[in-house]
Amino acid sequence: MQKTIRGCSVHVVSICDVRNQEDQMKELRCKDLKKGCRYVARGRTIRSIMKKIKKHARMKHEIERISAAMTRKARVAIHAV
Ligand SMILES: [Zn+2]
């Protein structure tokens, strides 16, 4: 059994996204979802970025739950840096 080490994305597998290259740093700008926000979520996996953006959305935009439509929008907006 493999343990997921905090901060290590090696064992985190994204099944949904074949474009997801684990070693490539990626970012998602919140302004692509919410105009005027300067927050940028960075990570090596889409999963970790989505986790950050969800937390940010809850704290800064009072969005308790990100809709499926917004998740799709976010995934499209994630790009390599
Ligand atoms: Zn924001």
PDB file of the backbone (N, CA, C, O) and the ligand in Angstrom, with CONECT records:
HET     ZN  A 101       1
ATOM      1  N   MET A   1       0.833  -1.202   0.000  1.00  0.00           N
ATOM      2  CA  MET A   1       0.000   0.000   0.000  1.00  0.00           C
ATOM      3  C   MET A   1       0.864   1.247   0.000  1.00  0.00           C
ATOM      4  O   MET A   1       1.835   1.363   0.748  1.00  0.00           O
ATOM      5  N   GLN A   2       0.481   2.165  -0.856  1.00  0.00           N
ATOM      6  CA  GLN A   2       1.265   3.393  -0.953  1.00  0.00           C
ATOM      7  C   GLN A   2       0.606   4.508  -0.162  1.00  0.00           C
ATOM      8  O   GLN A   2      -0.614   4.673  -0.152  1.00  0.00           O
ATOM      9  N   LYS A   3       1.454   5.253   0.490  1.00  0.00           N
ATOM     10  CA  LYS A   3       0.958   6.405   1.235  1.00  0.00           C
ATOM     11  C   LYS A   3       1.172   7.654   0.396  1.00  0.00           C
ATOM     12  O   LYS A   3       2.197   7.800  -0.270  1.00  0.00           O
ATOM     13  N   THR A   4       0.211   8.540   0.432  1.00  0.00           N
ATOM     14  CA  THR A   4       0.401   9.822  -0.235  1.00  0.00           C
ATOM     15  C   THR A   4       1.134  10.744   0.722  1.00  0.00           C
ATOM     16  O   THR A   4       0.633  11.092   1.791  1.00  0.00           O
ATOM     17  N   ILE A   5       2.313  11.124   0.318  1.00  0.00           N
ATOM     18  CA  ILE A   5       3.112  12.015   1.148  1.00  0.00           C
ATOM     19  C   ILE A   5       2.682  13.449   0.890  1.00  0.00           C
ATOM     20  O   ILE A   5       2.526  13.875  -0.255  1.00  0.00           O
ATOM     21  N   ARG A   6       2.497  14.165   1.955  1.00  0.00           N
ATOM     22  CA  ARG A   6       2.068  15.561   1.843  1.00  0.00           C
ATOM     23  C   ARG A   6       3.061  16.358   0.991  1.00  0.00           C
ATOM     24  O   ARG A   6       4.263  16.356   1.257  1.00  0.00           O
ATOM     25  N   GLY A   7       2.546  17.033  -0.027  1.00  0.00           N
ATOM     26  CA  GLY A   7       3.410  17.844  -0.876  1.00  0.00           C
ATOM     27  C   GLY A   7       4.027  17.055  -2.014  1.00  0.00           C
ATOM     28  O   GLY A   7       4.674  17.624  -2.892  1.00  0.00           O
ATOM     29  N   CYS A   8       3.828  15.748  -2.000  1.00  0.00           N
ATOM     30  CA  CYS A   8       4.380  14.913  -3.069  1.00  0.00           C
ATOM     31  C   CYS A   8       3.240  14.424  -3.955  1.00  0.00           C
ATOM     32  O   CYS A   8       2.271  13.839  -3.472  1.00  0.00           O
ATOM     33  N   SER A   9       3.365  14.665  -5.229  1.00  0.00           N
ATOM     34  CA  SER A   9       2.260  14.339  -6.122  1.00  0.00           C
ATOM     35  C   SER A   9       2.486  13.028  -6.875  1.00  0.00           C
ATOM     36  O   SER A   9       1.685  12.642  -7.726  1.00  0.00           O
ATOM     37  N   VAL A  10       3.574  12.359  -6.554  1.00  0.00           N
ATOM     38  CA  VAL A  10       3.964  11.171  -7.319  1.00  0.00           C
ATOM     39  C   VAL A  10       2.870  10.108  -7.302  1.00  0.00           C
ATOM     40  O   VAL A  10       2.608   9.472  -8.323  1.00  0.00           O
ATOM     41  N   HIS A  11       2.233   9.913  -6.152  1.00  0.00           N
ATOM     42  CA  HIS A  11       1.254   8.837  -6.049  1.00  0.00           C
ATOM     43  C   HIS A  11      -0.179   9.289  -6.297  1.00  0.00           C
ATOM     44  O   HIS A  11      -1.123   8.503  -6.209  1.00  0.00           O
ATOM     45  N   VAL A  12      -0.318  10.583  -6.612  1.00  0.00           N
ATOM     46  CA  VAL A  12      -1.660  11.085  -6.908  1.00  0.00           C
ATOM     47  C   VAL A  12      -1.908  10.929  -8.392  1.00  0.00           C
ATOM     48  O   VAL A  12      -1.216  11.529  -9.215  1.00  0.00           O
ATOM     49  N   VAL A  13      -2.890  10.129  -8.729  1.00  0.00           N
ATOM     50  CA  VAL A  13      -3.152   9.851 -10.133  1.00  0.00           C
ATOM     51  C   VAL A  13      -4.451  10.515 -10.560  1.00  0.00           C
ATOM     52  O   VAL A  13      -5.505  10.311  -9.957  1.00  0.00           O
ATOM     53  N   SER A  14      -4.350  11.296 -11.589  1.00  0.00           N
ATOM     54  CA  SER A  14      -5.541  11.917 -12.148  1.00  0.00           C
ATOM     55  C   SER A  14      -6.015  11.065 -13.316  1.00  0.00           C
ATOM     56  O   SER A  14      -5.378  11.025 -14.369  1.00  0.00           O
ATOM     57  N   ILE A  15      -7.120  10.397 -13.122  1.00  0.00           N
ATOM     58  CA  ILE A  15      -7.628   9.477 -14.127  1.00  0.00           C
ATOM     59  C   ILE A  15      -8.296  10.250 -15.268  1.00  0.00           C
ATOM     60  O   ILE A  15      -8.222   9.863 -16.434  1.00  0.00           O
ATOM     61  N   CYS A  16      -8.940  11.338 -14.899  1.00  0.00           N
ATOM     62  CA  CYS A  16      -9.761  12.075 -15.864  1.00  0.00           C
ATOM     63  C   CYS A  16      -8.947  12.832 -16.902  1.00  0.00           C
ATOM     64  O   CYS A  16      -9.399  13.007 -18.033  1.00  0.00           O
ATOM     65  N   ASP A  17      -7.766  13.278 -16.536  1.00  0.00           N
ATOM     66  CA  ASP A  17      -7.084  14.211 -17.407  1.00  0.00           C
ATOM     67  C   ASP A  17      -5.774  13.649 -17.922  1.00  0.00           C
ATOM     68  O   ASP A  17      -4.786  13.579 -17.191  1.00  0.00           O
ATOM     69  N   VAL A  18      -5.772  13.251 -19.186  1.00  0.00           N
ATOM     70  CA  VAL A  18      -4.569  12.664 -19.766  1.00  0.00           C
ATOM     71  C   VAL A  18      -3.500  13.726 -20.049  1.00  0.00           C
ATOM     72  O   VAL A  18      -2.322  13.409 -20.214  1.00  0.00           O
ATOM     73  N   ARG A  19      -3.935  14.998 -20.102  1.00  0.00           N
ATOM     74  CA  ARG A  19      -2.974  16.068 -20.343  1.00  0.00           C
ATOM     75  C   ARG A  19      -2.141  16.360 -19.101  1.00  0.00           C
ATOM     76  O   ARG A  19      -1.124  17.051 -19.160  1.00  0.00           O
ATOM     77  N   ASN A  20      -2.591  15.828 -17.999  1.00  0.00           N
ATOM     78  CA  ASN A  20      -1.961  16.146 -16.731  1.00  0.00           C
ATOM     79  C   ASN A  20      -0.582  15.496 -16.614  1.00  0.00           C
ATOM     80  O   ASN A  20      -0.463  14.287 -16.416  1.00  0.00           O
ATOM     81  N   GLN A  21       0.438  16.311 -16.739  1.00  0.00           N
ATOM     82  CA  GLN A  21       1.796  15.801 -16.569  1.00  0.00           C
ATOM     83  C   GLN A  21       2.259  16.151 -15.167  1.00  0.00           C
ATOM     84  O   GLN A  21       2.318  17.318 -14.782  1.00  0.00           O
ATOM     85  N   GLU A  22       2.580  15.126 -14.425  1.00  0.00           N
ATOM     86  CA  GLU A  22       2.807  15.295 -12.995  1.00  0.00           C
ATOM     87  C   GLU A  22       3.991  16.190 -12.646  1.00  0.00           C
ATOM     88  O   GLU A  22       3.991  16.841 -11.601  1.00  0.00           O
ATOM     89  N   ASP A  23       4.988  16.224 -13.506  1.00  0.00           N
ATOM     90  CA  ASP A  23       6.178  16.996 -13.167  1.00  0.00           C
ATOM     91  C   ASP A  23       6.094  18.457 -13.597  1.00  0.00           C
ATOM     92  O   ASP A  23       6.917  19.286 -13.210  1.00  0.00           O
ATOM     93  N   GLN A  24       5.092  18.745 -14.396  1.00  0.00           N
ATOM     94  CA  GLN A  24       4.976  20.095 -14.931  1.00  0.00           C
ATOM     95  C   GLN A  24       4.184  20.991 -13.976  1.00  0.00           C
ATOM     96  O   GLN A  24       3.060  20.674 -13.589  1.00  0.00           O
ATOM     97  N   MET A  25       4.795  22.110 -13.610  1.00  0.00           N
ATOM     98  CA  MET A  25       4.093  23.067 -12.745  1.00  0.00           C
ATOM     99  C   MET A  25       2.963  23.720 -13.537  1.00  0.00           C
ATOM    100  O   MET A  25       3.138  24.154 -14.676  1.00  0.00           O
ATOM    101  N   LYS A  26       1.818  23.771 -12.901  1.00  0.00           N
ATOM    102  CA  LYS A  26       0.654  24.343 -13.560  1.00  0.00           C
ATOM    103  C   LYS A  26       0.035  25.423 -12.685  1.00  0.00           C
ATOM    104  O   LYS A  26       0.274  25.467 -11.478  1.00  0.00           O
ATOM    105  N   GLU A  27      -0.748  26.278 -13.288  1.00  0.00           N
ATOM    106  CA  GLU A  27      -1.434  27.288 -12.493  1.00  0.00           C
ATOM    107  C   GLU A  27      -2.835  27.555 -13.010  1.00  0.00           C
ATOM    108  O   GLU A  27      -3.165  27.314 -14.171  1.00  0.00           O
ATOM    109  N   LEU A  28      -3.632  28.059 -12.101  1.00  0.00           N
ATOM    110  CA  LEU A  28      -5.000  28.452 -12.433  1.00  0.00           C
ATOM    111  C   LEU A  28      -5.215  29.844 -11.850  1.00  0.00           C
ATOM    112  O   LEU A  28      -5.108  30.052 -10.641  1.00  0.00           O
ATOM    113  N   ARG A  29      -5.517  30.780 -12.724  1.00  0.00           N
ATOM    114  CA  ARG A  29      -5.781  32.140 -12.262  1.00  0.00           C
ATOM    115  C   ARG A  29      -7.250  32.260 -11.905  1.00  0.00           C
ATOM    116  O   ARG A  29      -8.131  31.920 -12.695  1.00  0.00           O
ATOM    117  N   CYS A  30      -7.492  32.745 -10.710  1.00  0.00           N
ATOM    118  CA  CYS A  30      -8.877  32.888 -10.265  1.00  0.00           C
ATOM    119  C   CYS A  30      -9.640  33.850 -11.169  1.00  0.00           C
ATOM    120  O   CYS A  30     -10.850  33.710 -11.343  1.00  0.00           O
ATOM    121  N   LYS A  31      -8.950  34.813 -11.736  1.00  0.00           N
ATOM    122  CA  LYS A  31      -9.647  35.793 -12.593  1.00  0.00           C
ATOM    123  C   LYS A  31     -10.251  35.171 -13.853  1.00  0.00           C
ATOM    124  O   LYS A  31     -11.120  35.761 -14.494  1.00  0.00           O
ATOM    125  N   ASP A  32      -9.779  33.975 -14.195  1.00  0.00           N
ATOM    126  CA  ASP A  32     -10.419  33.269 -15.309  1.00  0.00           C
ATOM    127  C   ASP A  32     -11.816  32.770 -14.931  1.00  0.00           C
ATOM    128  O   ASP A  32     -12.638  32.458 -15.791  1.00  0.00           O
ATOM    129  N   LEU A  33     -12.054  32.707 -13.640  1.00  0.00           N
ATOM    130  CA  LEU A  33     -13.361  32.268 -13.153  1.00  0.00           C
ATOM    131  C   LEU A  33     -14.150  33.431 -12.560  1.00  0.00           C
ATOM    132  O   LEU A  33     -15.362  33.562 -12.733  1.00  0.00           O
ATOM    133  N   LYS A  34     -13.395  34.266 -11.853  1.00  0.00           N
ATOM    134  CA  LYS A  34     -14.010  35.418 -11.179  1.00  0.00           C
ATOM    135  C   LYS A  34     -13.255  36.661 -11.603  1.00  0.00           C
ATOM    136  O   LYS A  34     -12.068  36.803 -11.313  1.00  0.00           O
ATOM    137  N   LYS A  35     -13.924  37.539 -12.273  1.00  0.00           N
ATOM    138  CA  LYS A  35     -13.255  38.747 -12.760  1.00  0.00           C
ATOM    139  C   LYS A  35     -12.729  39.596 -11.597  1.00  0.00           C
ATOM    140  O   LYS A  35     -13.395  39.788 -10.580  1.00  0.00           O
ATOM    141  N   GLY A  36     -11.505  40.093 -11.795  1.00  0.00           N
ATOM    142  CA  GLY A  36     -10.967  41.043 -10.829  1.00  0.00           C
ATOM    143  C   GLY A  36     -10.200  40.433  -9.669  1.00  0.00           C
ATOM    144  O   GLY A  36      -9.627  41.160  -8.857  1.00  0.00           O
ATOM    145  N   CYS A  37     -10.179  39.104  -9.577  1.00  0.00           N
ATOM    146  CA  CYS A  37      -9.457  38.464  -8.484  1.00  0.00           C
ATOM    147  C   CYS A  37      -8.037  38.145  -8.938  1.00  0.00           C
ATOM    148  O   CYS A  37      -7.821  37.654 -10.046  1.00  0.00           O
ATOM    149  N   ARG A  38      -7.075  38.431  -8.066  1.00  0.00           N
ATOM    150  CA  ARG A  38      -5.680  38.239  -8.459  1.00  0.00           C
ATOM    151  C   ARG A  38      -5.070  36.929  -7.927  1.00  0.00           C
ATOM    152  O   ARG A  38      -3.881  36.672  -8.112  1.00  0.00           O
ATOM    153  N   TYR A  39      -5.880  36.124  -7.280  1.00  0.00           N
ATOM    154  CA  TYR A  39      -5.361  34.875  -6.713  1.00  0.00           C
ATOM    155  C   TYR A  39      -4.943  33.896  -7.818  1.00  0.00           C
ATOM    156  O   TYR A  39      -5.642  33.726  -8.817  1.00  0.00           O
ATOM    157  N   VAL A  40      -3.803  33.267  -7.613  1.00  0.00           N
ATOM    158  CA  VAL A  40      -3.329  32.244  -8.543  1.00  0.00           C
ATOM    159  C   VAL A  40      -3.032  30.979  -7.749  1.00  0.00           C
ATOM    160  O   VAL A  40      -2.259  31.008  -6.791  1.00  0.00           O
ATOM    161  N   ALA A  41      -3.639  29.879  -8.143  1.00  0.00           N
ATOM    162  CA  ALA A  41      -3.378  28.584  -7.505  1.00  0.00           C
ATOM    163  C   ALA A  41      -2.348  27.838  -8.343  1.00  0.00           C
ATOM    164  O   ALA A  41      -2.513  27.692  -9.554  1.00  0.00           O
ATOM    165  N   ARG A  42      -1.292  27.370  -7.700  1.00  0.00           N
ATOM    166  CA  ARG A  42      -0.267  26.622  -8.425  1.00  0.00           C
ATOM    167  C   ARG A  42      -0.098  25.234  -7.834  1.00  0.00           C
ATOM    168  O   ARG A  42      -0.283  25.013  -6.637  1.00  0.00           O
ATOM    169  N   GLY A  43       0.259  24.307  -8.710  1.00  0.00           N
ATOM    170  CA  GLY A  43       0.520  22.961  -8.243  1.00  0.00           C
ATOM    171  C   GLY A  43       0.986  22.093  -9.389  1.00  0.00           C
ATOM    172  O   GLY A  43       0.967  22.507 -10.548  1.00  0.00           O
ATOM    173  N   ARG A  44       1.409  20.868  -9.051  1.00  0.00           N
ATOM    174  CA  ARG A  44       1.878  19.969 -10.108  1.00  0.00           C
ATOM    175  C   ARG A  44       0.781  19.050 -10.617  1.00  0.00           C
ATOM    176  O   ARG A  44       0.921  18.415 -11.662  1.00  0.00           O
ATOM    177  N   THR A  45      -0.299  18.987  -9.876  1.00  0.00           N
ATOM    178  CA  THR A  45      -1.422  18.173 -10.337  1.00  0.00           C
ATOM    179  C   THR A  45      -2.684  19.018 -10.358  1.00  0.00           C
ATOM    180  O   THR A  45      -2.844  19.945  -9.564  1.00  0.00           O
ATOM    181  N   ILE A  46      -3.567  18.685 -11.270  1.00  0.00           N
ATOM    182  CA  ILE A  46      -4.836  19.390 -11.365  1.00  0.00           C
ATOM    183  C   ILE A  46      -5.608  19.221 -10.057  1.00  0.00           C
ATOM    184  O   ILE A  46      -6.283  20.138  -9.590  1.00  0.00           O
ATOM    185  N   ARG A  47      -5.491  18.042  -9.489  1.00  0.00           N
ATOM    186  CA  ARG A  47      -6.186  17.761  -8.238  1.00  0.00           C
ATOM    187  C   ARG A  47      -5.771  18.741  -7.135  1.00  0.00           C
ATOM    188  O   ARG A  47      -6.618  19.274  -6.418  1.00  0.00           O
ATOM    189  N   SER A  48      -4.463  18.972  -7.008  1.00  0.00           N
ATOM    190  CA  SER A  48      -3.993  19.863  -5.952  1.00  0.00           C
ATOM    191  C   SER A  48      -4.400  21.309  -6.233  1.00  0.00           C
ATOM    192  O   SER A  48      -4.686  22.068  -5.307  1.00  0.00           O
ATOM    193  N   ILE A  49      -4.424  21.681  -7.495  1.00  0.00           N
ATOM    194  CA  ILE A  49      -4.842  23.041  -7.849  1.00  0.00           C
ATOM    195  C   ILE A  49      -6.324  23.223  -7.548  1.00  0.00           C
ATOM    196  O   ILE A  49      -6.735  24.255  -7.018  1.00  0.00           O
ATOM    197  N   MET A  50      -7.121  22.219  -7.889  1.00  0.00           N
ATOM    198  CA  MET A  50      -8.559  22.308  -7.635  1.00  0.00           C
ATOM    199  C   MET A  50      -8.845  22.410  -6.137  1.00  0.00           C
ATOM    200  O   MET A  50      -9.770  23.100  -5.708  1.00  0.00           O
ATOM    201  N   LYS A  51      -8.040  21.716  -5.368  1.00  0.00           N
ATOM    202  CA  LYS A  51      -8.187  21.749  -3.916  1.00  0.00           C
ATOM    203  C   LYS A  51      -7.933  23.168  -3.394  1.00  0.00           C
ATOM    204  O   LYS A  51      -8.659  23.670  -2.536  1.00  0.00           O
ATOM    205  N   LYS A  52      -6.893  23.792  -3.929  1.00  0.00           N
ATOM    206  CA  LYS A  52      -6.551  25.152  -3.513  1.00  0.00           C
ATOM    207  C   LYS A  52      -7.600  26.160  -3.939  1.00  0.00           C
ATOM    208  O   LYS A  52      -7.967  27.052  -3.175  1.00  0.00           O
ATOM    209  N   ILE A  53      -8.077  26.012  -5.157  1.00  0.00           N
ATOM    210  CA  ILE A  53      -9.038  26.985  -5.674  1.00  0.00           C
ATOM    211  C   ILE A  53     -10.375  26.835  -4.943  1.00  0.00           C
ATOM    212  O   ILE A  53     -11.087  27.817  -4.735  1.00  0.00           O
ATOM    213  N   LYS A  54     -10.704  25.619  -4.560  1.00  0.00           N
ATOM    214  CA  LYS A  54     -11.942  25.402  -3.805  1.00  0.00           C
ATOM    215  C   LYS A  54     -11.879  26.080  -2.444  1.00  0.00           C
ATOM    216  O   LYS A  54     -12.840  26.707  -1.998  1.00  0.00           O
ATOM    217  N   LYS A  55     -10.730  25.942  -1.795  1.00  0.00           N
ATOM    218  CA  LYS A  55     -10.532  26.558  -0.491  1.00  0.00           C
ATOM    219  C   LYS A  55     -10.585  28.077  -0.618  1.00  0.00           C
ATOM    220  O   LYS A  55     -11.214  28.761   0.189  1.00  0.00           O
ATOM    221  N   HIS A  56      -9.921  28.582  -1.632  1.00  0.00           N
ATOM    222  CA  HIS A  56      -9.900  30.019  -1.895  1.00  0.00           C
ATOM    223  C   HIS A  56     -11.313  30.537  -2.189  1.00  0.00           C
ATOM    224  O   HIS A  56     -11.719  31.574  -1.664  1.00  0.00           O
ATOM    225  N   ALA A  57     -12.047  29.823  -3.017  1.00  0.00           N
ATOM    226  CA  ALA A  57     -13.401  30.237  -3.385  1.00  0.00           C
ATOM    227  C   ALA A  57     -14.309  30.307  -2.162  1.00  0.00           C
ATOM    228  O   ALA A  57     -15.167  31.182  -2.050  1.00  0.00           O
ATOM    229  N   ARG A  58     -14.098  29.372  -1.262  1.00  0.00           N
ATOM    230  CA  ARG A  58     -14.912  29.326  -0.047  1.00  0.00           C
ATOM    231  C   ARG A  58     -14.586  30.510   0.866  1.00  0.00           C
ATOM    232  O   ARG A  58     -15.474  31.145   1.435  1.00  0.00           O
ATOM    233  N   MET A  59     -13.274  30.789   0.988  1.00  0.00           N
ATOM    234  CA  MET A  59     -12.851  31.835   1.910  1.00  0.00           C
ATOM    235  C   MET A  59     -13.049  33.243   1.353  1.00  0.00           C
ATOM    236  O   MET A  59     -13.467  34.149   2.074  1.00  0.00           O
ATOM    237  N   LYS A  60     -12.748  33.420   0.079  1.00  0.00           N
ATOM    238  CA  LYS A  60     -12.754  34.778  -0.495  1.00  0.00           C
ATOM    239  C   LYS A  60     -14.033  35.120  -1.240  1.00  0.00           C
ATOM    240  O   LYS A  60     -14.434  36.283  -1.295  1.00  0.00           O
ATOM    241  N   HIS A  61     -14.663  34.122  -1.805  1.00  0.00           N
ATOM    242  CA  HIS A  61     -15.841  34.423  -2.622  1.00  0.00           C
ATOM    243  C   HIS A  61     -17.113  33.845  -2.024  1.00  0.00           C
ATOM    244  O   HIS A  61     -18.190  33.946  -2.611  1.00  0.00           O
ATOM    245  N   GLU A  62     -16.980  33.250  -0.874  1.00  0.00           N
ATOM    246  CA  GLU A  62     -18.125  32.658  -0.170  1.00  0.00           C
ATOM    247  C   GLU A  62     -18.888  31.659  -1.036  1.00  0.00           C
ATOM    248  O   GLU A  62     -20.117  31.589  -1.013  1.00  0.00           O
ATOM    249  N   ILE A  63     -18.113  30.892  -1.798  1.00  0.00           N
ATOM    250  CA  ILE A  63     -18.711  29.826  -2.606  1.00  0.00           C
ATOM    251  C   ILE A  63     -18.488  28.523  -1.845  1.00  0.00           C
ATOM    252  O   ILE A  63     -17.361  28.037  -1.745  1.00  0.00           O
ATOM    253  N   GLU A  64     -19.551  27.976  -1.322  1.00  0.00           N
ATOM    254  CA  GLU A  64     -19.432  26.760  -0.518  1.00  0.00           C
ATOM    255  C   GLU A  64     -19.109  25.540  -1.379  1.00  0.00           C
ATOM    256  O   GLU A  64     -18.325  24.671  -1.000  1.00  0.00           O
ATOM    257  N   ARG A  65     -19.731  25.510  -2.527  1.00  0.00           N
ATOM    258  CA  ARG A  65     -19.564  24.348  -3.385  1.00  0.00           C
ATOM    259  C   ARG A  65     -19.394  24.804  -4.830  1.00  0.00           C
ATOM    260  O   ARG A  65     -20.235  25.522  -5.369  1.00  0.00           O
ATOM    261  N   ILE A  66     -18.325  24.390  -5.432  1.00  0.00           N
ATOM    262  CA  ILE A  66     -18.081  24.769  -6.823  1.00  0.00           C
ATOM    263  C   ILE A  66     -18.923  23.881  -7.732  1.00  0.00           C
ATOM    264  O   ILE A  66     -18.889  22.656  -7.619  1.00  0.00           O
ATOM    265  N   SER A  67     -19.664  24.495  -8.618  1.00  0.00           N
ATOM    266  CA  SER A  67     -20.553  23.752  -9.512  1.00  0.00           C
ATOM    267  C   SER A  67     -19.756  22.959 -10.541  1.00  0.00           C
ATOM    268  O   SER A  67     -18.576  23.223 -10.774  1.00  0.00           O
ATOM    269  N   ALA A  68     -20.417  21.995 -11.145  1.00  0.00           N
ATOM    270  CA  ALA A  68     -19.770  21.176 -12.177  1.00  0.00           C
ATOM    271  C   ALA A  68     -19.329  22.041 -13.347  1.00  0.00           C
ATOM    272  O   ALA A  68     -18.275  21.812 -13.941  1.00  0.00           O
ATOM    273  N   ALA A  69     -20.145  23.037 -13.670  1.00  0.00           N
ATOM    274  CA  ALA A  69     -19.816  23.944 -14.775  1.00  0.00           C
ATOM    275  C   ALA A  69     -18.547  24.724 -14.469  1.00  0.00           C
ATOM    276  O   ALA A  69     -17.693  24.911 -15.335  1.00  0.00           O
ATOM    277  N   MET A  70     -18.437  25.177 -13.226  1.00  0.00           N
ATOM    278  CA  MET A  70     -17.266  25.942 -12.841  1.00  0.00           C
ATOM    279  C   MET A  70     -16.016  25.059 -12.774  1.00  0.00           C
ATOM    280  O   MET A  70     -14.913  25.501 -13.095  1.00  0.00           O
ATOM    281  N   THR A  71     -16.204  23.820 -12.356  1.00  0.00           N
ATOM    282  CA  THR A  71     -15.088  22.874 -12.336  1.00  0.00           C
ATOM    283  C   THR A  71     -14.552  22.656 -13.748  1.00  0.00           C
ATOM    284  O   THR A  71     -13.341  22.621 -13.966  1.00  0.00           O
ATOM    285  N   ARG A  72     -15.465  22.511 -14.695  1.00  0.00           N
ATOM    286  CA  ARG A  72     -15.048  22.338 -16.098  1.00  0.00           C
ATOM    287  C   ARG A  72     -14.290  23.569 -16.591  1.00  0.00           C
ATOM    288  O   ARG A  72     -13.261  23.457 -17.257  1.00  0.00           O
ATOM    289  N   LYS A  73     -14.814  24.734 -16.254  1.00  0.00           N
ATOM    290  CA  LYS A  73     -14.198  25.995 -16.640  1.00  0.00           C
ATOM    291  C   LYS A  73     -12.788  26.102 -16.048  1.00  0.00           C
ATOM    292  O   LYS A  73     -11.846  26.540 -16.708  1.00  0.00           O
ATOM    293  N   ALA A  74     -12.679  25.695 -14.802  1.00  0.00           N
ATOM    294  CA  ALA A  74     -11.393  25.747 -14.111  1.00  0.00           C
ATOM    295  C   ALA A  74     -10.390  24.809 -14.756  1.00  0.00           C
ATOM    296  O   ALA A  74      -9.229  25.173 -14.944  1.00  0.00           O
ATOM    297  N   ARG A  75     -10.827  23.614 -15.094  1.00  0.00           N
ATOM    298  CA  ARG A  75      -9.934  22.618 -15.707  1.00  0.00           C
ATOM    299  C   ARG A  75      -9.405  23.102 -17.044  1.00  0.00           C
ATOM    300  O   ARG A  75      -8.248  22.861 -17.389  1.00  0.00           O
ATOM    301  N   VAL A  76     -10.252  23.780 -17.787  1.00  0.00           N
ATOM    302  CA  VAL A  76      -9.841  24.325 -19.082  1.00  0.00           C
ATOM    303  C   VAL A  76      -8.837  25.466 -18.882  1.00  0.00           C
ATOM    304  O   VAL A  76      -7.904  25.642 -19.667  1.00  0.00           O
ATOM    305  N   ALA A  77      -9.054  26.225 -17.819  1.00  0.00           N
ATOM    306  CA  ALA A  77      -8.210  27.399 -17.565  1.00  0.00           C
ATOM    307  C   ALA A  77      -6.845  27.048 -16.987  1.00  0.00           C
ATOM    308  O   ALA A  77      -5.932  27.873 -17.017  1.00  0.00           O
ATOM    309  N   ILE A  78      -6.694  25.831 -16.459  1.00  0.00           N
ATOM    310  CA  ILE A  78      -5.392  25.412 -15.908  1.00  0.00           C
ATOM    311  C   ILE A  78      -4.382  25.273 -17.050  1.00  0.00           C
ATOM    312  O   ILE A  78      -4.640  24.611 -18.055  1.00  0.00           O
ATOM    313  N   HIS A  79      -3.251  25.903 -16.869  1.00  0.00           N
ATOM    314  CA  HIS A  79      -2.217  25.813 -17.911  1.00  0.00           C
ATOM    315  C   HIS A  79      -0.842  25.666 -17.285  1.00  0.00           C
ATOM    316  O   HIS A  79      -0.620  26.041 -16.134  1.00  0.00           O
ATOM    317  N   ALA A  80       0.063  25.122 -18.056  1.00  0.00           N
ATOM    318  CA  ALA A  80       1.427  24.917 -17.580  1.00  0.00           C
ATOM    319  C   ALA A  80       2.150  26.248 -17.465  1.00  0.00           C
ATOM    320  O   ALA A  80       1.903  27.180 -18.229  1.00  0.00           O
ATOM    321  N   VAL A  81       3.056  26.314 -16.484  1.00  0.00           N
ATOM    322  CA  VAL A  81       3.846  27.535 -16.319  1.00  0.00           C
ATOM    323  C   VAL A  81       5.333  27.233 -16.523  1.00  0.00           C
ATOM    324  O   VAL A  81       6.165  28.135 -16.426  1.00  0.00           O
TER     325      VAL A  81
HETATM  326 ZN    ZN A 101     -10.545  34.547  -6.294  1.00  0.00          ZN2+
END
